[in-house]
Amino acid sequence: MERCEVKRNFRNSRVVSLVSVGDGITSTLTFAAACASAGITVLIGNDLNNCKQNHCTRFETATAMAFLSWFVATPSFLLNFWTLVSR
């Protein structure tokens, strides 16, 4: 059985730039959605005082999860961007 060597570079600049741009857009949109959901939660909870009818704990939990997903997605963008810039 012969061994075949495949010479590939996993740090292709085109692929890294596409992934970095995609992660940046995803991170920005996730942050915008988290901020918008926080604004709606504050509007319903504090300004309208209408928490009993609208399930504020569910809205607050969804807002916290949106910020958590942004917090998790941002390092991916930063590391991919650093890989792209450090070439």
Buried (B, 14 or more C-beta within 10 A) or exposed (E): EEEEEEEEEEEEEEEBBEBBBEBBEBBBEBBEBBBEBBEBBBEBBEEEEEBEEEEBEEBBEBBBEBBEBBEEBBEBBBEBBEBBEEE
